[in-house]
Amino acid sequence: MLTNKPDKISNYVAEEDIPAHTLVTFGTDDAGCNIAVAATDAPLGVTTEIDALKDERCDVILTGIAPVLYGADITKGDPLTAGADGKAVKAGDGDLVFGTAMLDGTTDDIGSINLHK
């Protein structure tokens, strides 16, 4: 069994409601973050196991191995990017990559990502 080992965690302000284990990108404010919804969104990290409502503090895992929601069929070793609703999907050519899948899974599974920084 894989053990998730987050390394660096930083605190941001959620600029929208953000679920747990969701890929996030930089917000419009320096201290803000938003759900990453496209493969072109700049990678910031993945939220912890706590949901954040708009304007609440939001812990974001920046490096290490972390749980993440999958948005498609994923095979361990796949490069991962953001899909709809901040779920991790397999990255294609030219996509911005958040990290590498550490577990096989399918849509709505809580998988695992080794975040690249």
TAJODA-V902100 format. One record per residue. N is the residue number from 0. RES is the residue in one small letter. PSI is psi in radians with two decimals (none if undefined). OMEGA is omega in whole degrees, 0 to 359 (NA if undefined). BURIAL is b if it has 9 or more other C-alpha atoms within 8 Angstrom, else e. Layout:
BEGIN
n={N N}
res={RES RES}
psi={PSI PSI}
omega={OMEGA OMEGA}
burial={BURIAL BURIAL}
END
This chain:
BEGIN
n={0 1 2 3 4 5 6 7 8 9 10 11 12 13 14 15 16 17 18 19 20 21 22 23 24 25 26 27 28 29 30 31 32 33 34 35 36 37 38 39 40 41 42 43 44 45 46 47 48 49 50 51 52 53 54 55 56 57 58 59 60 61 62 63 64 65 66 67 68 69 70 71 72 73 74 75 76 77 78 79 80 81 82 83 84 85 86 87 88 89 90 91 92 93 94 95 96 97 98 99 100 101 102 103 104 105 106 107 108 109 110 111 112 113 114 115 116}
res={m l t n k p d k i s n y v a e e d i p a h t l v t f g t d d a g c n i a v a a t d a p l g v t t e i d a l k d e r c d v i l t g i a p v l y g a d i t k g d p l t a g a d g k a v k a g d g d l v f g t a m l d g t t d d i g s i n l h k}
psi={2.38 2.40 2.15 2.34 1.43 2.55 -1.39 2.23 2.32 2.74 2.28 3.09 2.19 2.15 0.02 2.96 2.25 2.09 2.87 2.67 0.63 2.44 2.35 2.76 3.05 2.51 -3.11 -0.50 2.60 -0.56 0.13 2.82 2.70 2.82 2.29 2.13 0.09 2.71 -0.14 -0.03 2.33 2.19 2.26 -0.97 -2.70 2.44 2.75 -2.86 0.12 2.19 2.64 2.24 2.81 2.36 0.05 2.82 2.57 2.04 2.30 2.18 2.11 -0.60 2.80 -2.91 2.19 2.65 2.51 2.54 2.31 2.51 0.17 3.12 2.24 2.44 2.37 2.40 -0.28 2.44 2.39 2.46 -3.12 2.33 -2.83 2.46 0.37 0.26 2.58 2.29 2.84 2.28 2.54 -3.13 2.28 -0.13 2.61 2.27 2.25 -0.67 -2.85 2.38 2.35 -0.19 2.63 2.63 -3.12 -3.14 2.30 0.03 2.59 1.85 -2.61 2.46 2.36 1.80 2.34 2.32 none}
omega={180 174 176 181 176 182 180 177 180 184 180 173 179 179 174 175 183 178 175 174 184 176 181 178 180 177 178 176 181 182 186 173 179 175 173 186 181 180 178 178 181 181 170 180 181 181 178 184 182 174 175 174 179 179 174 174 184 176 182 175 184 181 179 180 188 173 179 176 176 179 181 173 183 174 180 184 178 169 185 175 181 171 180 177 176 178 182 176 179 179 175 178 177 178 173 187 175 183 184 177 179 180 169 176 180 183 178 170 168 180 182 181 169 185 178 173 NA}
burial={e e e b e b b e b e e b b b b b b b b b b b b b b b b e e e e b b b b b b b b e b e b b b b b b e e b b b b e e b b b b b b b b b b b b b b b b b b b b e b b b b b b b e b b b b b b e e e b b b b b b b b b b b b b e b b b b b b b b e}
END
